[in-house]
Amino acid sequence: MPLTLTLLTLVVALADWTAVSRRAMDPASVGARRAEYVAKPLTMVVLIAAALAIAHAQHAPAYLVVTMVAALVLSLVGDVFLMLPEDSASADRNFVVGLGAFLLAHVAYIAAFVRLHAHGGYAISFVLTGLVLAGALFATVGLRVRSAAAEEDAALAVPVFAYVTVISLLVVGAWWTGDLRVIPGALLFAVSDAMIGWTRFVRKDWELDVPIIVTYHLAQILLVLGLVRR
């Protein structure tokens, strides 16, 4: 059952990637938009089921299961709000709600990472590596996105800065675990979020919807496998 649900997650994710690709090529395509509205949240629903099945099979600690499921549910909420049309009257509100949901999802993941943190001398090397990468991301992309968001709407400065800070901490926390599934999962999440921020505030002429959704789904799958499949 865990393997079946994991594979089903990939199948539904692929359907979403296809829908996003079709919409990117033809923004007026109603069929592509409808397919995305179904496939994107469905991917997370199936992943949650897969995560619970894997956790049960692996006898994962309750703390990890609760924090992981909380992160996935909050990500699902964020997905719903962020995939809504950007030209709607409630676009700004939808963005802030989606941003807030993902910020809390990252906090939940970080809480799980703390429980899994590595021990011993090599843990310091992992943390230092995470700090360097997170710092580079924060300084080169995060602050630029925050500045561009503030120029567009001053009210976005604080929430965007908070989000950039938390995603940077997510990367550090992932490296602290030393897990070779959690680390690339967090890095892919950070890359996906960086592309979202960049295309929304810095370079609105860039079309990165497909790489954004692909890296995002792969990140979530890797994080689930890293947290509960020990």
N, C-alpha and C positions, 0 to 999 in steps of 0.2 A: 504493500500500500504506500509507504513513504516514497519509494522509487517511482511508482506510477504517478503519484501526485506531483512529484518534482518534475517529471517529464511533461506532465500535463501543463504545469506552470510555464515551461519553455514553449510549448505549442501555442498556448494562449498569448504569451508574450510575443511570439513571432507574428501572430495575427495582428497584434497591436502595432508592431513595427511596420508591417505591411500597410496598415491603415494610415499611420502617420506619414509614411513615404508617399502614399497616394495623395494625401491632403497637401503635402509639401509641393508636389508637382502640380496639383490642381486645387488651389484654395477654395474654389467654389463648389467642389465636390461634396454634395450632401451625403452621399453614401459613405464616403471615407470618414467624414466627421461622425456619422452615426456609428460606424464600426468602431471607431476609436472610443466613443462614449461607452461602448459595451466592453471592449477588449481591455482597455486600460484598468478600470477598477476590477474587472474579473480576474486579471492577472494577479492582483494582490490578494483577492479572496481565495484563489486556489493556492497561492503561496502560503497564506496563513494556515490553510488546511494541511498543506504539506509540512509546514513547520511543526504543527501540533502532532502530526503522525510520527515525524522523525523524533521529536522530543519524547513521545511515549515509548517508542521502540528503544531509544537510547537511555531511558530513565534519567532524563536531564533534570537538574535541580529546579525546584519550583521557582526560585528567584530568577533564574535565567529565562525560564519559559514566560513568566509574567512580564519581564522587561522587554523581551523580544516581541511578544504578541502586542504589547502596548506600542512599541515602535512601528510595527507593521500596520496596526489599525490607524494610528495617527498618520502614517504615510498614505494610507488609503484615503483618508479625509483630505490630506493635502493634494493628492492626485485629482480628486473630484473638483476641487476649487481651482486648481491651476490649469486644468485642461479646458475650462470654460472660455468662450471667446474673449479676446482682449479688447474688442471694440464695443463691448456691452456697457450699459450705464453703470453696472456694478463691478466693472473690471478691477478697479483699485481695491475695493473691499474684498473681492475674491482673492486677489493676490496677497493681501495682508493676512487673511484667514489661512490661506494655503501655506504661506511662509511660517505663520505661527504653528501650524500643525506639524510641519516638517522640523521646525526648531525643537519642539517637544519630542518628536520622534528621535532626533539626534541625542537629546538628553537621556532618553530611555536606553538607547544603544550604549552611550557612554557609561551609564550605570551598570550595564551588563559587562562591559569591558573591564571595569574596575574589579569585578569579581574574578575575572579570568587573567588578571595581570601576571606577567612573568615574574619569576624570582631569580635571584642570583646576579652575578656580575654582568652577564650578557644582557640582562633587562635594561641596564643603564644605556647600553649601546643602542638598543631598540628605541628607547625613549628619546635619546639625543637625535637619532635619525628622524623620528617623527616630528620633533621640534623644528629641525632644520627644514623639512619639507612643508610642514604647516606654516612656518614663518614665511617661507618663500611664497607660498600660495596667498597668504594673508597680505603680504606687502605688495606683490605684483598684480594680483587680480582683485582680491577682496577690497582693498582700499580704493581702487579705481572704480569698482562697481558701486561702492558706498557713495563716493563722490558724485558719480553720474546720477545715482538715484536721488541724492539730495538736491542736485540741480534741477531735476524734473519735478520733485515734490519734496519740500523740506520735511514733511511729516514721515517720509520713508527713511530718513537718515538713521534714526535710532533703531528701528526694527531690522533694517538691512545690516547695520553694523553688528547688532546682536547675533544675527544669523551667521554672518561671516566668522565671528568669534567662536560660535559653537561648532561650526563645521570644521574649524581649525583644531578645536579640542577633540573632535571626533577622530581626526587623523592621528593626533598624538596618542589618544587612548587606544586606538587600534594597534599602533606599533607597540604599545606597552604590553599587549597580550602576547606578542610574538607568534601569533597564529597566521599561517600562510594562506588562509582563506579570508580571515577577518581583515588583514592588512590591505590586500588588493581590493576587497569589497569597499572599505572605507575610502580608499584612493579613488576608485571609480565613482563613488557617491560624490566626492568633492569635485571631481572633474565635471560630472553631470551638472551639479549646482553652479559651478563656475561658468559653464556654457550658458545656462539659463540666465544668470545675472548679466553676463556679457552681451547676449543678444537682446535682452529686454531693455538695458539701460545704456550700454556703451556703443555697440554696433547693431542697430536695429535692422540693418540691411543684410545681416548674415542669416543664412538659413541652416540651423544646426538641430532642427527638431529630431531627426533620425538618430544621430549620435547621442543626443541627450537622452532619449528614451531607452536606447540600447544599453548605454553605460549604467543607467539608473536601474534597470531590471537585473542586469548581471550583478550589480552591487548588492541589491537586496538578496538575491539568491546566495551569493557567496557569504554574506553576513549570517544568514540563517544556517547554512551548512557549518560555518565556523563556530557558531555559538552552541548548537545543540548536537552536532554530530562529532562527538569526541573520539 
